[in-house]
């Protein structure tokens, strides 16, 4: 089975009942987590490279947007046990220097990093297609339930279960990459005692993303828009989804299966199951996930695309890729591309982009 969380795909064995979690926390990763437990609308991106950690926290309360977004960055030196926090949007705000605690917020810290106490394994569950360990820890007013990857201790989802009432979401991971983040991510402003200024508009970060899109598409990065970031466009359109090779943008040869969940906006934590049919083709279920078939001459068509939706691309035995997509319509019919680095190894990654220029701007 596979789980797809914001473009991350990994294959994992089922944890045997009663087996002790032997998590091995990686030291190079980027993890994006929705954390309503901090505040509604909070998204935390954690970058790690060895002993260096950068935690980028953004909070956009549901009733506001744009310039009202609250943001902080915190650099951690795990060797020196020192932390530096600053507001990237307010150069006049003071920098806060502190010490690093044992539970500094490592997303791979296991159930105890969320519950703050000993947790017990109560079984397994299928989370978006993958068998994961379910852990629970008691609280004065109920208990906390966590869905944990037993291979590395990543808490994929957590809820507070009160004695009465509905479960309360605490966190959910939306994107994971085990590629080493560039060293420039960990730059600390000179006003905070660092050697490299981090600008409030993330110029360096934006430049890195543009460079990567240009390298993968072999064209001008201005012709493409990252499909995994919002906000979505106000108007809908017909989406022409294509899977193409990095560099040439030629269609990927061979049999592909593509599934979409177009009801994502109205669902709460959908679970996806990807199985195998009698004819050898994969089957898709859970939430609104369903297979969409290839259309002659124009890839996989999605009519009247919703603001957000999930896409899953299966490359047969080679693996898969998936992402949560934010709608961007530049014409009544707009191309969405997954530019895959290596179709024989989709776990090597790629880019999910909308085409607003270049060879896919005018579709026929």
C-alpha positions, 0 to 999 in steps of 0.5 A: 500500500501507499500513502500520498501526503502532498506529493510524498510517496513511500512504501511501508510494511504493516507494523505487527501488533505489539511491536515496539516502535524503533523510529530512526529520525532523519537529519535531512528533510523538509516537512510541511504541517498544518497545525491548528493546535497552534492557531487556526490557519497555521502552517509550519515548514521545518527544514533540517540539515544535520544540526541546523534547523529552520522553522518557518511558521505562518498563521493566516486566520480564516477571517484575514489574508495577505498582509495580515499573515503572522509569520516568524522564523526560528533558527536552531543550532542543535549542537550549540543548543541555541535558538534565534527567533525573528519576524521576517516582515518587521526588521525593527522587531527584536530578535529573541535568543534562547536555548533549544529544549529536548522537545524542540518540535522535531516532526520525527519525534514520535507520539511523545513529541505531540502528546508530551507523555507516554503513548500506547500503540492501540492498533493500525489504520490505513491513512491515505492508503498506508498502514500506519501505527495508531498511538494514544495517550490519555489526557485529563479530558479524554485522550490524544490519538496519533497516526505515526509512521513506525519506520521513522517516527513521523506523526502524520496526523493527530487529534484530540478526542474529548470525553464528549463531542467531536474530535479536534484536529491538532496537526496533519502533515501535507508535504515531506521531502527527504532531499537535503535543503540548500544551506541558504535556507538556514540564513539568519539576518545580520541584525540577529547576529547572522552572516546572511540577511533573510529578506522579508519577501523571501527573495532567495527562496523564490529564486531557488524555486524559479531556478528549479522550475527552469531546470526541470522545464528547460524554459523560462520559469515565468511561464509556469506557476507552482501548483502546490501553493495558493491561494487558488484562482477565483474562476474555474476552468477546464484542466488539461493534466499531462505527465511529461519528462523533465527537460524535454517536456515530452509525454511520458511513455507507457501506461499511467493511471491518474486518480483525482479527488475533486471533493477535497474542499468538503472532506475532513481527513479523507483516507485513500486506499490504492489496491490491485484489481483482477485485471492487474490495474490499480483501484482507487477508493476513499474520499472522492478519489476516482480514476480519470481516464486519458482523453485523445490528444489532451491528457487527462481532462478535469472539467470545472476544476474545484479550488483545491483537489488531490491528484495521484499518478501511478507509474506501474511498478516504478512507484507513484507521485501525488499532490494537493493542487491549488487551481490556477486558471489562465484561460478557459482551458489551462494546462497542469503539468507534472514534470517528472525527473525520472519516470523509472523512479518517480520518488526522485521528484519533479514539479507540479506546475500550471502553464501560463506561457511556453509550449502549453499556453495554447492548447488544441 
